Amino acid sequence: MRDAVIVEAVRTPVGKGRPGGAYAEVHPVELHAHALRSLIERVPGLRPHEIDDVIGGVVGQVGEQSGNTTRFAAIAAGLPESVPGVTVDRQCGSSQQALSFAANGVIAGEYDIAIASGAESMSHVPIGSSALVDGVRQDVAGPSISRIYPGGLIPQGVSAELITRKWGLSRTRLDEFSAESHRRAAAAWEQGFFASQVAPVKVTHADGSVTQLERDETIRPGTTVETLAGLRPAFADQRWTDRFGELDWSITAGNSSPINDGSAALLVTTSEIAAARGWRPRARVHTTTVTGDDPIYMLTGIIPATAKVLARAGLTIADIDAFEVNEAFAPVVLAWLAETGADPAKVNVDGGAIAIGHPLGASGARLATTLLGVLERTGGRYGLQTMCEAGGTANATILERL
């Protein structure tokens, strides 16, 4: 039976996604292409025409990220026109889903060599842009959804507030978790853990000057609980109190993931093909799954997704040596920890999205790249990554280090 292995993985430094960020003048296709090009350069003897498909996750498929943007990124990266590309949208889990599709295609024999990637320029395509027509937000769910969920769907930040209340999490606990994310990420850079994973990006500006981003832009090494405590709640609104009752309004910009730009990519093939080409696989894509959950709580899908992927793999939470759980909001990971019983010391050991950033479509591939690095550094065998997604779905993936 064929398997699917990851030969190489790479990501860009994650940029601050607003005016003044490193990638503010970089077209999303160029940002995506940089990860693809860097990946290909890292695989000795890879002949680009042999790549069967490039599967790219992108959330904001509008404007500069529309029109099957992955196809254009592949060509911009120097791949021949014969190599196809496809863009997938599983919201924040888009590039984690791309990895699942690539692995499943390789196992099925449809692909021999595939690239799973992802990119997002939130500077150029702000979150929610695809729901706007002439500046007016459209009803993307339709009337049936409003009947099934009276009052309609809600913003993710309000879902995070509901999770905070349900699991009895204090504002201080959220801020402690967030400060630790920054501490761990800063330490990972200082100790050189990210250096081999990241392909620095040179940016040519309109005035002809050139700068290079080498590190993630939104990590704040000096972040403290006291500093975070001074931030104002981001989602407090009487209409949500009227609908859901009293909430503590604990979610702030400090205990949420920031707005970011970035890209990442992984090369997937079979162990037999890798051996024939002289490539040493880094990990096997052991098990993948996706599940749905309550669209109002929305971000808790990672809890059943984790249970589902472990059951499918025949493993327990104790068998997992490292976890990457996307830090969309601090309460998401804290609720997951409470329900799974995972060891916090094994979760996001090099920091998470609250510090490193969350460039939506790129985050699944970024997590996989980080997880590979942690497993190799610690000698762990199994790693599990999981990603909450808008609409109440969640991906979970188990990698086995080889």
C-alpha positions in Angstrom: 0.0 0.0 0.0 1.2 3.5 -0.9 1.9 6.0 1.9 2.4 9.7 2.0 5.6 11.3 3.3 6.7 14.9 3.7 10.2 15.4 2.2 10.6 19.1 3.0 8.7 22.1 4.4 9.4 25.8 4.5 7.6 29.0 5.4 8.2 32.7 5.1 8.6 34.9 8.1 5.1 36.0 9.1 4.5 39.7 8.5 2.4 42.2 10.2 -0.7 42.6 8.1 -1.5 46.2 8.1 0.0 49.4 6.7 3.7 49.5 7.7 4.0 45.7 7.6 6.9 44.2 5.8 4.7 42.7 3.0 2.4 45.7 2.6 3.8 46.2 -1.0 4.0 42.5 -1.9 1.3 41.0 -4.2 -0.2 37.8 -2.6 0.8 35.8 -5.6 4.5 36.8 -5.1 4.3 36.0 -1.4 2.8 32.5 -2.2 5.4 32.0 -5.0 8.3 32.6 -2.6 7.4 29.7 -0.4 6.9 27.4 -3.5 10.2 28.5 -5.0 12.1 28.1 -1.7 10.6 24.6 -1.2 11.7 23.5 -4.7 15.2 24.8 -4.1 15.5 22.8 -0.9 14.8 19.4 -2.6 17.9 18.2 -4.5 17.2 16.7 -7.9 13.6 17.7 -7.9 12.5 18.2 -11.5 9.6 20.7 -11.4 7.8 19.2 -14.4 7.4 16.0 -12.3 5.1 17.8 -9.8 1.6 16.5 -10.3 -0.3 19.3 -8.6 0.1 22.3 -6.4 -2.7 22.5 -3.8 -2.9 25.9 -2.1 -5.0 27.1 0.8 -6.3 30.6 0.6 -9.2 32.1 2.6 -9.9 35.5 1.0 -10.4 34.4 -2.6 -11.3 37.8 -3.9 -9.4 40.7 -5.5 -5.7 39.9 -5.7 -6.3 36.5 -4.3 -9.0 35.4 -6.7 -9.1 33.5 -9.9 -7.4 30.3 -8.6 -4.5 32.3 -7.2 -2.4 29.1 -6.5 -2.1 28.5 -10.3 -0.6 31.9 -10.8 1.7 31.4 -7.8 3.0 28.2 -9.2 3.9 29.8 -12.5 5.4 32.8 -10.7 7.6 30.4 -8.8 9.0 29.1 -12.0 7.1 25.9 -12.4 6.3 24.9 -16.0 2.9 25.6 -17.4 2.2 21.9 -17.4 2.0 21.8 -13.6 -1.5 22.5 -12.5 -2.6 24.3 -9.4 -5.8 24.5 -7.3 -7.0 26.7 -4.5 -9.0 25.4 -1.6 -10.9 27.1 1.1 -11.6 25.4 4.5 -11.3 28.8 6.1 -8.4 28.9 8.6 -7.7 25.3 8.0 -7.3 25.7 4.2 -3.6 24.7 3.9 -4.0 22.0 6.5 -6.8 20.7 4.2 -4.4 21.1 1.3 -1.9 18.8 3.0 -4.7 16.3 3.5 -5.7 16.5 -0.1 -2.1 16.1 -1.2 -1.5 13.1 1.0 -4.7 11.4 0.1 -3.9 12.0 -3.6 -0.5 10.4 -3.2 -1.9 7.4 -1.3 -4.6 6.9 -3.9 -2.0 7.0 -6.8 -3.4 10.1 -8.4 -0.2 11.9 -7.6 3.4 10.8 -7.3 4.7 14.2 -6.2 2.5 17.0 -4.9 2.9 20.3 -3.1 0.6 21.4 -0.3 0.8 25.1 0.4 -1.0 28.1 1.6 -0.8 31.9 1.6 -2.7 34.9 2.8 -2.1 38.6 2.4 -4.4 40.2 5.0 -2.8 43.5 4.1 -4.2 43.3 0.6 -7.3 41.2 1.2 -8.7 42.0 4.7 -10.6 39.2 6.5 -14.2 39.1 5.4 -13.6 40.9 2.1 -15.2 38.1 0.1 -18.5 38.9 1.8 -18.6 42.5 0.6 -20.3 43.8 -2.5 -19.9 47.5 -3.1 -18.9 47.8 0.5 -22.1 46.1 1.8 -21.7 42.9 3.8 -23.8 40.1 2.2 -25.7 37.3 3.8 -23.4 34.5 3.0 -25.4 31.9 5.0 -28.9 32.3 3.7 -32.3 32.3 5.3 -32.3 28.6 6.3 -29.3 29.1 8.5 -31.0 31.9 10.4 -34.0 29.6 11.0 -31.7 26.8 12.3 -29.7 29.2 14.5 -32.2 31.9 15.5 -30.5 35.3 15.4 -28.0 34.0 12.8 -24.3 33.3 13.0 -22.0 35.5 15.1 -18.4 36.8 14.8 -15.6 34.5 15.9 -14.6 36.9 18.7 -18.1 36.5 20.3 -17.7 32.7 19.9 -14.4 33.1 21.8 -16.3 35.0 24.6 -18.9 32.2 24.8 -16.1 29.7 25.1 -14.4 31.8 27.8 -17.7 31.8 29.8 -18.5 28.1 29.3 -15.1 26.9 30.4 -14.8 29.4 33.3 -11.7 31.1 32.0 -10.6 34.4 33.6 -9.2 37.3 31.7 -6.0 36.8 33.7 -5.7 33.2 32.5 -6.2 34.3 28.9 -3.5 36.9 29.2 -1.1 34.6 31.0 -1.4 32.1 28.1 -0.9 34.9 25.6 2.2 36.3 27.3 3.7 32.7 27.4 3.0 32.4 23.6 5.2 35.4 23.0 7.9 34.2 25.4 8.1 30.8 23.8 8.2 32.2 20.2 10.9 34.8 21.1 12.9 32.0 22.8 12.5 29.8 19.7 14.0 32.5 17.5 16.8 33.3 19.9 17.8 29.6 20.2 17.8 29.2 16.4 14.9 26.8 16.2 13.1 28.6 13.4 16.2 29.4 11.3 16.1 26.3 9.1 12.3 26.5 8.7 12.2 30.0 7.3 13.0 31.4 3.9 13.7 35.2 4.4 11.9 37.5 1.9 13.5 40.4 0.1 11.0 43.2 -0.6 11.6 45.8 -3.3 9.7 49.0 -2.5 8.2 51.5 -4.8 11.1 53.9 -4.3 13.6 51.1 -5.4 14.9 50.4 -1.9 15.2 46.8 -0.7 14.5 45.4 2.7 14.6 41.8 3.9 12.3 40.2 6.5 14.1 37.5 8.4 11.9 37.0 11.5 8.2 37.0 12.4 7.1 40.6 12.8 4.4 40.3 15.5 6.3 38.5 18.2 6.7 40.9 21.2 9.4 39.5 23.5 8.6 41.9 26.4 4.9 41.0 26.6 3.6 40.8 30.1 0.3 39.9 31.7 0.3 43.5 33.2 0.7 45.0 29.7 -2.1 42.8 28.2 -4.4 43.7 31.1 -4.5 47.3 29.9 -6.0 46.4 26.6 -9.7 47.0 26.0 -12.2 44.3 25.1 -12.6 44.0 21.3 -16.1 42.6 20.9 -18.2 44.1 23.7 -21.6 44.9 22.3 -25.0 45.1 24.0 -26.7 43.1 21.2 -24.6 40.1 22.2 -25.5 40.5 25.8 -29.2 40.7 24.9 -28.9 37.5 23.0 -26.5 35.4 25.1 -26.7 36.9 28.6 -23.9 38.4 30.6 -20.4 37.9 29.2 -17.1 39.0 30.9 -15.8 40.6 27.6 -12.3 39.2 28.1 -11.2 38.9 24.4 -8.8 41.6 23.4 -6.2 42.2 20.6 -3.6 40.8 23.0 -5.2 37.4 23.6 -6.2 37.0 20.0 -4.2 36.2 16.9 -3.1 39.4 15.0 -3.6 40.3 11.3 -0.9 38.8 9.2 0.7 38.0 5.8 2.7 34.9 5.0 3.0 31.6 3.1 4.3 28.1 3.6 4.7 24.9 1.5 5.4 21.2 1.9 6.5 18.5 -0.6 4.6 15.3 -0.4 5.4 12.0 -2.1 5.6 8.2 -1.3 8.4 6.7 0.7 9.3 4.5 -2.3 9.6 7.4 -4.6 11.6 9.3 -2.0 14.0 6.4 -1.6 14.4 6.1 -5.4 15.2 9.8 -5.6 17.6 9.8 -2.7 15.4 12.0 -0.6 15.1 11.4 3.2 11.5 11.8 4.3 11.0 13.9 7.4 7.7 12.5 8.4 4.8 10.3 7.3 1.3 11.8 7.1 -0.1 9.2 9.4 -3.8 10.2 9.7 -6.0 13.1 8.6 -9.5 14.0 9.4 -12.0 16.9 9.5 -15.2 17.3 11.5 -18.0 19.7 12.1 -19.3 21.3 15.3 -21.7 23.9 16.6 -21.4 27.0 14.3 -22.2 29.3 17.2 -19.4 28.1 19.4 -17.6 27.6 16.1 -14.0 27.3 17.4 -14.5 24.2 19.6 -14.4 21.8 16.6 -10.8 21.0 17.5 -12.0 19.0 20.5 -14.1 16.4 18.5 -11.6 16.6 15.7 -8.8 15.6 18.1 -10.8 12.7 19.4 -11.7 11.6 15.9 -8.2 11.6 14.5 -6.8 9.7 17.5 -9.5 7.1 17.2 -8.8 6.7 13.5 -5.1 6.4 14.2 -5.5 3.9 17.0 -3.6 6.3 19.4 -4.3 8.1 22.6 -3.5 11.6 23.7 -0.6 10.2 25.7 1.0 8.8 22.6 1.4 12.3 21.1 4.8 13.9 21.7 4.1 17.4 20.4 0.9 19.4 19.6 0.3 22.4 17.4 -3.1 23.9 18.2 -3.9 27.1 16.4 -4.1 30.1 18.7 -6.9 31.9 17.0 -7.9 33.1 20.5 -6.4 32.0 23.8 -9.7 30.4 25.1 -9.7 28.0 22.1 -6.5 26.3 23.2 -7.4 26.5 26.9 -10.8 24.8 26.4 -9.1 22.1 24.2 -6.5 21.5 27.0 -9.3 21.1 29.6 -11.2 18.6 27.4 -8.3 16.5 26.1 -6.1 16.4 29.1 -3.0 17.1 26.9 0.2 18.1 28.6 0.5 21.9 28.2 4.3 21.6 28.1 3.9 19.7 24.8 1.5 22.2 23.2 2.8 25.0 21.0 6.2 24.7 22.5 7.7 27.3 20.2 4.8 29.7 20.6 1.7 30.0 18.6 -0.4 32.2 16.4 -1.0 34.8 19.2 2.7 35.7 18.8 3.9 34.2 15.5 0.7 35.3 13.7 -2.2 33.8 11.8 -2.0 34.5 8.0 -5.3 32.5 7.5 -4.7 30.4 4.4 -1.0 29.8 5.3 -1.5 28.7 8.9 -2.1 25.0 8.5 1.1 24.6 6.4 2.9 26.9 8.9 1.8 24.7 11.8 3.0 21.5 10.0 6.4 23.1 9.3 6.7 24.1 13.0 5.6 20.7 14.2 8.2 18.9 12.0 10.9 21.1 13.6 9.7 20.3 17.1 9.5 16.5 16.5 13.0 16.5 15.0 14.5 18.6 17.8 12.9 16.6 20.6 13.1 13.1 19.0 9.3 12.7 19.3 7.6 10.2 17.1 4.0 11.5 16.8 2.8 15.1 16.4 -0.8 16.3 16.2 -1.9 19.6 14.8 -5.5 20.9 14.8 -7.1 24.0 13.5 -10.5 25.7 14.4 -12.3 27.1 11.4 -15.1 29.6 10.7 -18.5 27.9 10.4 -17.7 25.3 13.0 -15.4 22.9 11.3 -11.9 21.7 12.3 -9.1 19.7 10.8 -6.8 17.4 12.7 -3.7 15.7 11.4 -1.2 13.3 12.9 2.4 13.3 11.6 4.9 10.5 12.3 8.5 11.5 12.4 10.7 9.2 10.3 
